Amino acid sequence: MAIRVQIEAFDPGAEVNAMHAANVGVGAVVSFVGYVRDFNDGRDVSGMFLEHYPGMTEKALAKIALEAEQRWPLLKLEVLHRIGALEPGEPIVFVGAASAHRQAAFDACAFVMDYLKTRAPFWKKENTSDGARWVEGRDSDHAAADRWGQ
Amino acid sequence: MSINVLFFARYSEAIGLDSLEMEGEFATVDAVRQALAGEPDFAVLNETSLMCARNQELCSLDEPLQAGDEVAFFPPVTGG
């Protein structure tokens, strides 16, 4: 697995291509890219800051990725998450899962995102027309994570 | 025993601190929380949605502690 936590922007297309570049046994790549929206909960968003817990962040992502590798036959799994200042339209997160067949890749990618949303120590602070505000956690994220059981 | 306590995001803003060192006997993560939460500056630690970690792993409030542990309190995570 590869875990990256970085300030720098990334190219989602290049990340997808790299998922199978080194392994012709890969028959399926499923990827998720999360982007900064310009609107949230009724307010225009002009940018955001992503705080995290240095040290724990990397461990939490590695633990989630390891669990995915134990559940599904993956050939490659990459989790990339940005921190710091971000503008609308910029990618925040990339999850790529490569497998011989599609179902494992689909499921592993969804699983990693659902667990990341509820277990990885990141916090978004949005800049809105009414000033800066912390984004609140959503119950729907916990419901999504719960569907994978323990 | 000495425990290093960290706060993140909205909690660190509300408390006005990123971290502090606590001296005393704390059997669990919740003992640390209770020792602080009575102070007005630390009132956010009474929120029912509070999350916590011991030595950089998510845990429950009844997680046992050892001297030198790192304990963190934070609001629900919102990455992704």
gemmi code that builds the backbone of each chain (N, CA, C; Angstrom):
import gemmi

chains = {
    "A": [
        ("MET", (0.844, -1.199, 0.000), (0.000, 0.000, 0.000), (0.877, 1.245, 0.000)),
        ("ALA", (0.319, 2.329, -0.450), (1.025, 3.609, -0.393), (0.120, 4.628, 0.297)),
        ("ILE", (0.675, 5.292, 1.300), (-0.065, 6.313, 2.040), (0.693, 7.626, 1.874)),
        ("ARG", (0.030, 8.640, 1.433), (0.683, 9.947, 1.306), (-0.211, 11.026, 1.895)),
        ("VAL", (0.379, 11.864, 2.763), (-0.315, 13.017, 3.333), (0.529, 14.224, 2.946)),
        ("GLN", (-0.031, 15.114, 2.146), (0.817, 16.167, 1.582), (0.078, 17.476, 1.389)),
        ("ILE", (0.851, 18.564, 1.401), (0.313, 19.909, 1.133), (0.133, 20.093, -0.378)),
        ("GLU", (1.042, 19.523, -1.162), (1.091, 19.769, -2.593), (-0.133, 19.216, -3.325)),
        ("ALA", (-0.497, 19.882, -4.408), (-1.564, 19.397, -5.284), (-1.103, 18.112, -5.973)),
        ("PHE", (-2.051, 17.364, -6.555), (-1.694, 16.158, -7.297), (-2.571, 16.064, -8.537)),
        ("ASP", (-2.140, 15.209, -9.477), (-2.849, 15.017, -10.732), (-3.589, 13.680, -10.669)),
        ("PRO", (-4.922, 13.708, -10.516), (-5.671, 12.452, -10.367), (-5.462, 11.500, -11.547)),
        ("GLY", (-5.360, 12.038, -12.758), (-5.160, 11.169, -13.929), (-3.848, 10.409, -13.847)),
        ("ALA", (-2.800, 11.109, -13.428), (-1.488, 10.465, -13.298), (-1.524, 9.392, -12.212)),
        ("GLU", (-2.268, 9.659, -11.142), (-2.380, 8.670, -10.058), (-3.081, 7.404, -10.558)),
        ("VAL", (-4.149, 7.582, -11.340), (-4.876, 6.416, -11.875), (-3.963, 5.601, -12.782)),
        ("ASN", (-3.246, 6.289, -13.673), (-2.354, 5.580, -14.602), (-1.288, 4.784, -13.855)),
        ("ALA", (-0.796, 5.370, -12.751), (0.263, 4.708, -11.991), (-0.250, 3.457, -11.271)),
        ("MET", (-1.577, 3.329, -11.138), (-2.122, 2.178, -10.421), (-1.871, 0.866, -11.149)),
        ("HIS", (-1.749, 0.911, -12.475), (-1.535, -0.343, -13.203), (-0.236, -0.354, -14.006)),
        ("ALA", (0.486, 0.762, -13.976), (1.669, 0.893, -14.838), (2.690, -0.212, -14.605)),
        ("ALA", (2.863, -0.636, -13.367), (3.947, -1.565, -13.050), (3.480, -3.016, -12.950)),
        ("ASN", (2.210, -3.275, -13.278), (1.701, -4.631, -13.064), (0.638, -4.976, -14.111)),
        ("VAL", (0.994, -5.800, -15.079), (0.027, -6.147, -16.128), (-0.974, -7.205, -15.647)),
        ("GLY", (-0.823, -7.646, -14.394), (-1.826, -8.525, -13.801), (-3.046, -7.759, -13.317)),
        ("VAL", (-2.938, -6.435, -13.289), (-4.067, -5.598, -12.865), (-5.113, -5.561, -13.974)),
        ("GLY", (-6.307, -6.027, -13.648), (-7.388, -5.995, -14.623), (-8.410, -4.926, -14.343)),
        ("ALA", (-8.346, -4.358, -13.130), (-9.354, -3.374, -12.745), (-8.749, -2.340, -11.801)),
        ("VAL", (-8.999, -1.084, -12.100), (-8.626, 0.001, -11.190), (-9.877, 0.810, -10.906)),
        ("VAL", (-10.206, 0.966, -9.634), (-11.300, 1.852, -9.234), (-10.691, 2.965, -8.411)),
        ("SER", (-11.040, 4.197, -8.761), (-10.481, 5.324, -8.017), (-11.587, 6.265, -7.576)),
        ("PHE", (-11.328, 6.959, -6.485), (-12.220, 8.016, -6.001), (-11.388, 9.273, -5.848)),
        ("VAL", (-11.915, 10.389, -6.314), (-11.280, 11.687, -6.106), (-12.297, 12.593, -5.440)),
        ("GLY", (-11.933, 13.184, -4.302), (-12.788, 14.161, -3.628), (-12.266, 15.556, -3.926)),
        ("TYR", (-13.187, 16.483, -4.218), (-12.809, 17.856, -4.560), (-13.412, 18.858, -3.583)),
        ("VAL", (-12.792, 20.016, -3.488), (-13.353, 21.128, -2.702), (-14.500, 21.741, -3.504)),
        ("ARG", (-15.679, 21.811, -2.896), (-16.830, 22.458, -3.539), (-16.843, 23.960, -3.217)),
        ("ASP", (-17.566, 24.727, -4.009), (-17.658, 26.171, -3.738), (-18.922, 26.508, -2.965)),
        ("PHE", (-19.615, 25.461, -2.451), (-20.884, 25.672, -1.776), (-21.086, 24.553, -0.766)),
        ("ASN", (-21.515, 24.890, 0.453), (-21.787, 23.846, 1.444), (-22.760, 24.379, 2.486)),
        ("ASP", (-23.782, 23.588, 2.816), (-24.746, 23.960, 3.856), (-25.245, 25.398, 3.713)),
        ("GLY", (-25.626, 25.772, 2.502), (-26.264, 27.062, 2.289), (-25.337, 28.261, 2.196)),
        ("ARG", (-24.042, 28.030, 2.148), (-23.099, 29.163, 2.073), (-22.095, 28.960, 0.944)),
        ("ASP", (-21.728, 30.078, 0.316), (-20.625, 30.038, -0.647), (-19.336, 29.747, 0.107)),
        ("VAL", (-18.510, 28.905, -0.466), (-17.221, 28.567, 0.150), (-16.106, 29.066, -0.772)),
        ("SER", (-15.248, 29.925, -0.219), (-14.176, 30.503, -1.049), (-12.855, 29.753, -0.867)),
        ("GLY", (-12.823, 28.821, 0.093), (-11.619, 28.032, 0.314), (-11.743, 27.300, 1.632)),
        ("MET", (-10.764, 26.465, 1.935), (-10.799, 25.771, 3.222), (-9.386, 25.458, 3.691)),
        ("PHE", (-9.302, 25.162, 4.996), (-8.042, 24.717, 5.571), (-8.267, 23.332, 6.169)),
        ("LEU", (-7.363, 22.410, 5.845), (-7.473, 21.051, 6.372), (-6.446, 20.832, 7.472)),
        ("GLU", (-6.944, 20.733, 8.702), (-6.064, 20.428, 9.836), (-5.996, 18.913, 9.992)),
        ("HIS", (-4.895, 18.414, 10.549), (-4.810, 16.979, 10.820), (-3.971, 16.742, 12.076)),
        ("TYR", (-3.807, 15.492, 12.428), (-3.079, 15.088, 13.636), (-1.804, 14.399, 13.159)),
        ("PRO", (-0.715, 15.167, 13.001), (0.514, 14.582, 12.460), (0.930, 13.354, 13.264)),
        ("GLY", (1.308, 12.299, 12.587), (1.663, 11.060, 13.271), (0.494, 10.112, 13.288)),
        ("MET", (-0.609, 10.529, 13.888), (-1.784, 9.650, 13.902), (-2.394, 9.529, 12.512)),
        ("THR", (-2.380, 10.607, 11.746), (-3.010, 10.585, 10.425), (-2.465, 9.439, 9.582)),
        ("GLU", (-1.156, 9.352, 9.497), (-0.531, 8.328, 8.676), (-0.845, 6.926, 9.213)),
        ("LYS", (-0.819, 6.795, 10.536), (-1.120, 5.484, 11.144), (-2.566, 5.073, 10.881)),
        ("ALA", (-3.483, 6.035, 11.004), (-4.902, 5.726, 10.807), (-5.167, 5.303, 9.366)),
        ("LEU", (-4.561, 6.011, 8.414), (-4.765, 5.655, 7.002), (-4.146, 4.292, 6.696)),
        ("ALA", (-2.973, 4.025, 7.262), (-2.318, 2.734, 7.023), (-3.149, 1.594, 7.603)),
        ("LYS", (-3.768, 1.828, 8.751), (-4.588, 0.793, 9.380), (-5.818, 0.479, 8.522)),
        ("ILE", (-6.437, 1.530, 7.979), (-7.604, 1.352, 7.106), (-7.194, 0.606, 5.829)),
        ("ALA", (-6.060, 1.011, 5.259), (-5.593, 0.373, 4.019), (-5.248, -1.095, 4.259)),
        ("LEU", (-4.624, -1.397, 5.404), (-4.268, -2.774, 5.735), (-5.525, -3.632, 5.864)),
        ("GLU", (-6.551, -3.065, 6.487), (-7.800, -3.822, 6.638), (-8.414, -4.107, 5.266)),
        ("ALA", (-8.344, -3.138, 4.368), (-8.866, -3.352, 3.003), (-8.084, -4.461, 2.301)),
        ("GLU", (-6.765, -4.470, 2.491), (-5.934, -5.498, 1.851), (-6.227, -6.885, 2.422)),
        ("GLN", (-6.648, -6.918, 3.689), (-6.974, -8.210, 4.296), (-8.341, -8.713, 3.839)),
        ("ARG", (-9.238, -7.770, 3.483), (-10.590, -8.158, 3.088), (-10.697, -8.530, 1.612)),
        ("TRP", (-9.904, -7.870, 0.750), (-10.034, -8.072, -0.688), (-8.682, -8.384, -1.322)),
        ("PRO", (-8.675, -9.150, -2.414), (-7.413, -9.496, -3.092), (-6.938, -8.332, -3.970)),
        ("LEU", (-6.232, -7.398, -3.369), (-5.797, -6.196, -4.091), (-4.362, -6.349, -4.571)),
        ("LEU", (-4.089, -5.769, -5.704), (-2.724, -5.765, -6.247), (-2.022, -4.453, -5.909)),
        ("LYS", (-2.799, -3.395, -5.658), (-2.225, -2.114, -5.259), (-3.327, -1.290, -4.615)),
        ("LEU", (-2.928, -0.531, -3.599), (-3.890, 0.344, -2.935), (-3.160, 1.627, -2.573)),
        ("GLU", (-3.722, 2.738, -2.995), (-3.087, 4.020, -2.700), (-4.093, 4.964, -2.052)),
        ("VAL", (-3.653, 5.629, -0.987), (-4.471, 6.642, -0.314), (-3.641, 7.916, -0.226)),
        ("LEU", (-4.167, 8.980, -0.782), (-3.457, 10.260, -0.812), (-4.414, 11.321, -0.270)),
        ("HIS", (-3.991, 12.062, 0.734), (-4.872, 13.096, 1.314), (-4.078, 14.366, 1.499)),
        ("ARG", (-4.681, 15.468, 1.091), (-3.994, 16.752, 1.244), (-4.332, 17.409, 2.571)),
        ("ILE", (-3.431, 18.288, 3.012), (-3.620, 19.092, 4.215), (-3.292, 20.545, 3.871)),
        ("GLY", (-3.669, 21.453, 4.764), (-3.349, 22.862, 4.559), (-4.435, 23.598, 3.795)),
        ("ALA", (-4.053, 24.685, 3.128), (-5.020, 25.555, 2.448), (-5.395, 24.995, 1.077)),
        ("LEU", (-6.705, 24.984, 0.789), (-7.217, 24.452, -0.480), (-8.269, 25.394, -1.041)),
        ("GLU", (-8.348, 25.461, -2.366), (-9.331, 26.315, -3.026), (-10.388, 25.469, -3.735)),
        ("PRO", (-11.582, 26.048, -3.974), (-12.620, 25.298, -4.686), (-12.092, 24.750, -6.008)),
        ("GLY", (-12.483, 23.531, -6.308), (-12.046, 22.882, -7.541), (-10.805, 22.036, -7.376)),
        ("GLU", (-10.091, 22.215, -6.265), (-8.868, 21.420, -6.069), (-9.209, 20.042, -5.514)),
        ("PRO", (-8.451, 19.013, -5.941), (-8.649, 17.693, -5.352), (-8.130, 17.644, -3.912)),
        ("ILE", (-8.890, 17.014, -3.029), (-8.496, 16.844, -1.623), (-7.925, 15.458, -1.382)),
        ("VAL", (-8.625, 14.450, -1.929), (-8.307, 13.069, -1.566), (-8.361, 12.176, -2.803)),
        ("PHE", (-7.460, 11.199, -2.833), (-7.457, 10.187, -3.895), (-7.361, 8.815, -3.237)),
        ("VAL", (-8.251, 7.919, -3.625), (-8.116, 6.513, -3.240), (-8.134, 5.692, -4.523)),
        ("GLY", (-7.129, 4.868, -4.717), (-7.082, 3.989, -5.876), (-6.918, 2.557, -5.415)),
        ("ALA", (-7.742, 1.668, -5.975), (-7.649, 0.239, -5.649), (-7.505, -0.536, -6.946)),
        ("ALA", (-6.484, -1.368, -7.017), (-6.250, -2.178, -8.213), (-6.367, -3.648, -7.857)),
        ("SER", (-7.041, -4.392, -8.738), (-7.228, -5.818, -8.499), (-7.298, -6.536, -9.848)),
        ("ALA", (-7.343, -7.851, -9.802), (-7.470, -8.609, -11.049), (-8.859, -8.411, -11.645)),
        ("HIS", (-9.870, -8.310, -10.766), (-11.257, -8.188, -11.212), (-11.941, -7.022, -10.519)),
        ("ARG", (-13.023, -6.545, -11.122), (-13.574, -5.255, -10.711), (-14.186, -5.215, -9.313)),
        ("GLN", (-14.836, -6.317, -8.882), (-15.631, -6.188, -7.661), (-14.776, -5.867, -6.440)),
        ("ALA", (-13.619, -6.502, -6.340), (-12.740, -6.226, -5.200), (-12.285, -4.774, -5.225)),
        ("ALA", (-12.003, -4.261, -6.416), (-11.535, -2.878, -6.527), (-12.644, -1.894, -6.163)),
        ("PHE", (-13.867, -2.152, -6.665), (-15.000, -1.291, -6.298), (-15.202, -1.278, -4.775)),
        ("ASP", (-15.271, -2.453, -4.189), (-15.583, -2.555, -2.765), (-14.475, -1.954, -1.903)),
        ("ALA", (-13.224, -2.240, -2.238), (-12.111, -1.740, -1.428), (-12.063, -0.212, -1.464)),
        ("CYS", (-12.305, 0.362, -2.627), (-12.265, 1.819, -2.751), (-13.361, 2.452, -1.894)),
        ("ALA", (-14.567, 1.913, -1.966), (-15.677, 2.458, -1.166), (-15.415, 2.272, 0.326)),
        ("PHE", (-14.893, 1.113, 0.688), (-14.587, 0.823, 2.094), (-13.566, 1.823, 2.648)),
        ("VAL", (-12.484, 2.042, 1.911), (-11.443, 2.966, 2.385), (-12.018, 4.367, 2.567)),
        ("MET", (-12.824, 4.825, 1.623), (-13.402, 6.166, 1.775), (-14.361, 6.234, 2.960)),
        ("ASP", (-15.193, 5.214, 3.126), (-16.153, 5.235, 4.238), (-15.429, 5.239, 5.580)),
        ("TYR", (-14.359, 4.457, 5.693), (-13.624, 4.426, 6.960), (-12.812, 5.699, 7.151)),
        ("LEU", (-12.231, 6.212, 6.072), (-11.457, 7.458, 6.164), (-12.338, 8.594, 6.699)),
        ("LYS", (-13.577, 8.640, 6.227), (-14.501, 9.720, 6.611), (-14.820, 9.718, 8.108)),
        ("THR", (-14.713, 8.554, 8.746), (-15.122, 8.467, 10.155), (-13.958, 8.164, 11.100)),
        ("ARG", (-12.764, 7.808, 10.564), (-11.682, 7.361, 11.448), (-10.345, 8.047, 11.237)),
        ("ALA", (-10.188, 8.803, 10.167), (-8.900, 9.465, 9.928), (-8.977, 10.899, 10.469)),
        ("PRO", (-7.963, 11.308, 11.247), (-8.055, 12.599, 11.954), (-7.748, 13.816, 11.075)),
        ("PHE", (-8.750, 14.156, 10.248), (-8.713, 15.388, 9.458), (-9.918, 16.233, 9.858)),
        ("TRP", (-9.735, 17.553, 9.804), (-10.849, 18.475, 10.074), (-10.810, 19.605, 9.073)),
        ("LYS", (-11.987, 19.884, 8.473), (-12.076, 20.961, 7.477), (-12.611, 22.232, 8.118)),
        ("LYS", (-11.941, 23.326, 7.836), (-12.452, 24.640, 8.230), (-12.684, 25.439, 6.955)),
        ("GLU", (-13.953, 25.803, 6.711), (-14.303, 26.498, 5.476), (-14.257, 28.003, 5.664)),
        ("ASN", (-13.832, 28.692, 4.613), (-13.989, 30.142, 4.559), (-15.261, 30.426, 3.775)),
        ("THR", (-16.253, 31.046, 4.427), (-17.522, 31.318, 3.753), (-17.791, 32.822, 3.766)),
        ("SER", (-18.879, 33.206, 3.101), (-19.278, 34.614, 3.070), (-19.579, 35.124, 4.485)),
        ("ASP", (-19.863, 34.219, 5.421), (-20.138, 34.608, 6.813), (-18.926, 34.409, 7.727)),
        ("GLY", (-17.762, 34.189, 7.149), (-16.564, 33.960, 7.956), (-16.169, 32.498, 7.959)),
        ("ALA", (-15.136, 32.168, 8.746), (-14.638, 30.793, 8.788), (-15.490, 29.949, 9.724)),
        ("ARG", (-15.697, 28.683, 9.370), (-16.464, 27.772, 10.236), (-15.933, 26.355, 10.061)),
        ("TRP", (-15.966, 25.598, 11.169), (-15.576, 24.182, 11.112), (-16.716, 23.378, 10.514)),
        ("VAL", (-16.389, 22.481, 9.614), (-17.391, 21.583, 9.035), (-17.784, 20.561, 10.098)),
        ("GLU", (-19.080, 20.283, 10.220), (-19.574, 19.318, 11.203), (-19.593, 17.913, 10.599)),
        ("GLY", (-19.338, 16.920, 11.433), (-19.443, 15.532, 10.980), (-20.886, 15.203, 10.612)),
        ("ARG", (-21.058, 14.240, 9.710), (-22.398, 13.866, 9.252), (-22.750, 12.460, 9.749)),
        ("ASP", (-23.997, 12.312, 10.203), (-24.460, 10.987, 10.618), (-24.424, 10.007, 9.445)),
        ("SER", (-24.681, 10.523, 8.231), (-24.715, 9.639, 7.061), (-23.349, 8.998, 6.815)),
        ("ASP", (-22.266, 9.675, 7.216), (-20.939, 9.081, 7.064), (-20.774, 7.870, 7.973)),
        ("HIS", (-21.340, 7.950, 9.176), (-21.243, 6.813, 10.104), (-22.093, 5.645, 9.605)),
        ("ALA", (-23.257, 5.963, 9.039), (-24.106, 4.899, 8.477), (-23.361, 4.203, 7.341)),
        ("ALA", (-22.641, 4.989, 6.523), (-21.907, 4.413, 5.394), (-20.796, 3.483, 5.898)),
        ("ALA", (-20.094, 3.915, 6.954), (-19.009, 3.093, 7.497), (-19.566, 1.826, 8.145)),
        ("ASP", (-20.721, 1.949, 8.806), (-21.297, 0.822, 9.538), (-21.696, -0.332, 8.616)),
        ("ARG", (-21.949, -0.029, 7.343), (-22.427, -1.115, 6.450), (-21.361, -2.177, 6.204)),
        ("TRP", (-20.088, -1.850, 6.530), (-19.019, -2.837, 6.319), (-18.845, -3.765, 7.517)),
        ("GLY", (-19.602, -3.540, 8.586), (-19.472, -4.388, 9.777), (-18.130, -4.176, 10.444)),
        ("GLN", (-17.776, -5.063, 11.359), (-16.495, -4.893, 12.066), (-15.463, -5.889, 11.575)),
    ],
    "B": [
        ("MET", (1.804, 10.058, 37.669), (2.088, 9.783, 36.257), (1.874, 11.046, 35.442)),
        ("SER", (2.566, 11.086, 34.326), (2.491, 12.251, 33.456), (1.823, 11.853, 32.135)),
        ("ILE", (0.840, 12.641, 31.707), (0.111, 12.361, 30.463), (0.171, 13.605, 29.581)),
        ("ASN", (0.534, 13.406, 28.325), (0.545, 14.508, 27.362), (-0.819, 14.551, 26.667)),
        ("VAL", (-1.523, 15.674, 26.799), (-2.882, 15.779, 26.266), (-2.900, 16.755, 25.090)),
        ("LEU", (-3.484, 16.313, 23.977), (-3.561, 17.146, 22.772), (-5.012, 17.462, 22.432)),
        ("PHE", (-5.206, 18.643, 21.833), (-6.534, 19.042, 21.360), (-6.412, 19.470, 19.904)),
        ("PHE", (-7.464, 19.195, 19.124), (-7.403, 19.541, 17.699), (-8.642, 20.308, 17.250)),
        ("ALA", (-8.458, 21.037, 16.154), (-9.534, 21.691, 15.406), (-10.379, 22.589, 16.324)),
        ("ARG", (-11.697, 22.414, 16.295), (-12.580, 23.297, 17.065), (-12.268, 23.226, 18.563)),
        ("TYR", (-11.846, 22.068, 19.041), (-11.548, 21.953, 20.476), (-10.328, 22.800, 20.861)),
        ("SER", (-9.279, 22.754, 20.065), (-8.089, 23.535, 20.427), (-8.399, 25.030, 20.367)),
        ("GLU", (-9.275, 25.413, 19.434), (-9.678, 26.831, 19.381), (-10.487, 27.222, 20.612)),
        ("ALA", (-11.449, 26.376, 20.996), (-12.318, 26.701, 22.130), (-11.522, 26.729, 23.438)),
        ("ILE", (-10.583, 25.799, 23.577), (-9.801, 25.694, 24.813), (-8.677, 26.726, 24.841)),
        ("GLY", (-8.186, 27.072, 23.652), (-7.099, 28.039, 23.577), (-5.725, 27.402, 23.744)),
        ("LEU", (-5.669, 26.076, 23.613), (-4.407, 25.335, 23.753), (-4.354, 24.200, 22.723)),
        ("ASP", (-3.157, 23.888, 22.248), (-2.960, 22.708, 21.406), (-2.642, 21.482, 22.255)),
        ("SER", (-1.991, 21.713, 23.393), (-1.575, 20.583, 24.225), (-1.286, 21.046, 25.641)),
        ("LEU", (-1.266, 20.103, 26.554), (-0.821, 20.384, 27.918), (-0.354, 19.091, 28.564)),
        ("GLU", (0.441, 19.227, 29.600), (0.977, 18.078, 30.327), (0.191, 17.967, 31.624)),
        ("MET", (-0.308, 16.757, 31.937), (-1.054, 16.587, 33.185), (-0.311, 15.635, 34.115)),
        ("GLU", (-0.274, 16.000, 35.376), (0.334, 15.166, 36.407), (-0.765, 14.658, 37.330)),
        ("GLY", (-0.740, 13.384, 37.667), (-1.737, 12.829, 38.577), (-1.942, 11.367, 38.268)),
        ("GLU", (-2.915, 10.762, 38.921), (-3.226, 9.356, 38.662), (-4.468, 9.290, 37.795)),
        ("PHE", (-4.335, 8.743, 36.605), (-5.454, 8.642, 35.668), (-5.565, 7.200, 35.192)),
        ("ALA", (-6.653, 6.538, 35.619), (-6.809, 5.132, 35.240), (-7.188, 4.988, 33.772)),
        ("THR", (-7.972, 5.938, 33.273), (-8.492, 5.824, 31.902), (-8.432, 7.172, 31.198)),
        ("VAL", (-8.706, 7.132, 29.896), (-8.799, 8.364, 29.113), (-9.891, 9.261, 29.698)),
        ("ASP", (-10.986, 8.636, 30.138), (-12.086, 9.443, 30.678), (-11.707, 10.144, 31.979)),
        ("ALA", (-10.797, 9.566, 32.744), (-10.343, 10.226, 33.977), (-9.633, 11.538, 33.640)),
        ("VAL", (-8.881, 11.530, 32.570), (-8.221, 12.762, 32.117), (-9.272, 13.779, 31.677)),
        ("ARG", (-10.221, 13.284, 30.889), (-11.284, 14.171, 30.392), (-12.051, 14.806, 31.555)),
        ("GLN", (-12.414, 13.973, 32.541), (-13.195, 14.488, 33.665), (-12.410, 15.500, 34.495)),
        ("ALA", (-11.101, 15.273, 34.610), (-10.275, 16.195, 35.397), (-10.258, 17.589, 34.769)),
        ("LEU", (-10.445, 17.639, 33.452), (-10.414, 18.924, 32.742), (-11.802, 19.517, 32.530)),
        ("ALA", (-12.782, 18.664, 32.263), (-14.063, 19.126, 31.727), (-14.863, 19.999, 32.690)),
        ("GLY", (-14.526, 19.969, 33.967), (-15.231, 20.815, 34.917), (-14.841, 22.287, 34.803)),
        ("GLU", (-13.671, 22.542, 34.225), (-13.221, 23.928, 34.065), (-13.957, 24.577, 32.892)),
        ("PRO", (-14.429, 25.812, 33.062), (-15.179, 26.471, 31.979), (-14.427, 26.495, 30.641)),
        ("ASP", (-13.122, 26.696, 30.681), (-12.355, 26.773, 29.428), (-12.358, 25.449, 28.662)),
        ("PHE", (-12.622, 24.358, 29.373), (-12.552, 23.021, 28.756), (-13.940, 22.411, 28.538)),
        ("ALA", (-14.984, 23.264, 28.549), (-16.361, 22.765, 28.492), (-16.640, 21.930, 27.247)),
        ("VAL", (-15.914, 22.166, 26.139), (-16.170, 21.367, 24.917), (-15.937, 19.878, 25.155)),
        ("LEU", (-15.141, 19.552, 26.180), (-14.858, 18.134, 26.438), (-16.077, 17.393, 26.984)),
        ("ASN", (-17.178, 18.130, 27.242), (-18.425, 17.484, 27.664), (-19.312, 17.092, 26.486)),
        ("GLU", (-18.921, 17.448, 25.277), (-19.759, 17.124, 24.118), (-19.860, 15.603, 23.938)),
        ("THR", (-21.071, 15.135, 23.653), (-21.269, 13.682, 23.545), (-20.632, 13.124, 22.271)),
        ("SER", (-20.406, 13.987, 21.269), (-19.805, 13.499, 20.017), (-18.279, 13.484, 20.065)),
        ("LEU", (-17.707, 13.830, 21.219), (-16.242, 13.854, 21.384), (-15.600, 12.539, 20.934)),
        ("MET", (-14.466, 12.665, 20.248), (-13.662, 11.489, 19.895), (-12.341, 11.578, 20.644)),
        ("CYS", (-11.706, 10.409, 20.865), (-10.433, 10.431, 21.589), (-9.490, 9.380, 21.030)),
        ("ALA", (-8.221, 9.595, 21.300), (-7.192, 8.658, 20.859), (-6.172, 8.496, 21.978)),
        ("ARG", (-5.600, 7.289, 22.075), (-4.494, 7.029, 22.990), (-3.299, 6.584, 22.155)),
        ("ASN", (-2.190, 7.280, 22.319), (-0.976, 6.981, 21.546), (-1.273, 6.871, 20.050)),
        ("GLN", (-2.065, 7.827, 19.584), (-2.334, 8.001, 18.150), (-3.167, 6.881, 17.549)),
        ("GLU", (-3.976, 6.224, 18.380), (-4.973, 5.280, 17.875), (-6.313, 5.610, 18.485)),
        ("LEU", (-7.369, 5.617, 17.647), (-8.706, 5.876, 18.177), (-8.994, 4.897, 19.298)),
        ("CYS", (-9.698, 5.373, 20.335), (-10.044, 4.484, 21.449), (-11.361, 4.941, 22.045)),
        ("SER", (-11.851, 4.170, 23.010), (-13.049, 4.578, 23.740), (-12.601, 5.275, 25.021)),
        ("LEU", (-13.550, 5.946, 25.663), (-13.209, 6.712, 26.867), (-12.736, 5.823, 28.007)),
        ("ASP", (-13.106, 4.536, 27.984), (-12.684, 3.660, 29.090), (-11.325, 2.990, 28.824)),
        ("GLU", (-10.607, 3.465, 27.808), (-9.265, 2.932, 27.507), (-8.316, 3.170, 28.695)),
        ("PRO", (-7.638, 2.125, 29.187), (-6.699, 2.304, 30.307), (-5.457, 3.100, 29.870)),
        ("LEU", (-4.857, 3.780, 30.822), (-3.679, 4.601, 30.535), (-2.453, 4.119, 31.293)),
        ("GLN", (-1.276, 4.433, 30.702), (-0.002, 4.217, 31.386), (0.763, 5.532, 31.373)),
        ("ALA", (1.689, 5.653, 32.320), (2.497, 6.873, 32.397), (3.172, 7.135, 31.056)),
        ("GLY", (3.189, 8.390, 30.660), (3.850, 8.773, 29.424), (2.975, 8.695, 28.188)),
        ("ASP", (1.730, 8.225, 28.361), (0.840, 8.115, 27.203), (0.508, 9.478, 26.618)),
        ("GLU", (0.182, 9.451, 25.320), (-0.324, 10.641, 24.639), (-1.829, 10.443, 24.442)),
        ("VAL", (-2.609, 11.393, 24.949), (-4.066, 11.328, 24.828), (-4.517, 12.526, 23.997)),
        ("ALA", (-5.431, 12.293, 23.066), (-5.946, 13.398, 22.252), (-7.463, 13.421, 22.295)),
        ("PHE", (-8.004, 14.639, 22.356), (-9.457, 14.840, 22.279), (-9.758, 15.719, 21.074)),
        ("PHE", (-10.799, 15.319, 20.312), (-11.137, 16.111, 19.122), (-12.595, 15.893, 18.715)),
        ("PRO", (-13.141, 16.849, 17.937), (-14.512, 16.684, 17.450), (-14.545, 15.639, 16.342)),
        ("PRO", (-15.758, 15.207, 15.934), (-15.860, 14.227, 14.849), (-15.034, 14.658, 13.638)),
        ("VAL", (-14.382, 13.694, 13.019), (-13.470, 13.996, 11.914), (-14.263, 14.304, 10.647)),
        ("THR", (-13.678, 15.145, 9.783), (-14.399, 15.604, 8.591), (-13.495, 15.634, 7.357)),
        ("GLY", (-12.611, 14.644, 7.231), (-11.742, 14.596, 6.055), (-12.448, 14.006, 4.850)),
        ("GLY", (-11.662, 13.764, 3.802), (-12.194, 13.141, 2.604), (-12.775, 14.143, 1.623)),
    ],
}
model = gemmi.Model(1)
for chain_id, residues in chains.items():
    chain = gemmi.Chain(chain_id)
    for i, (resn, *xyz) in enumerate(residues, 1):
        res = gemmi.Residue()
        res.name, res.seqid = resn, gemmi.SeqId(i, " ")
        for name, pos in zip(("N", "CA", "C"), xyz):
            atom = gemmi.Atom()
            atom.name, atom.element = name, gemmi.Element(name[0])
            atom.pos, atom.b_iso = gemmi.Position(*pos), 0.0
            res.add_atom(atom)
        chain.add_residue(res)
    model.add_chain(chain)
structure = gemmi.Structure()
structure.add_model(model)
structure.setup_entities()
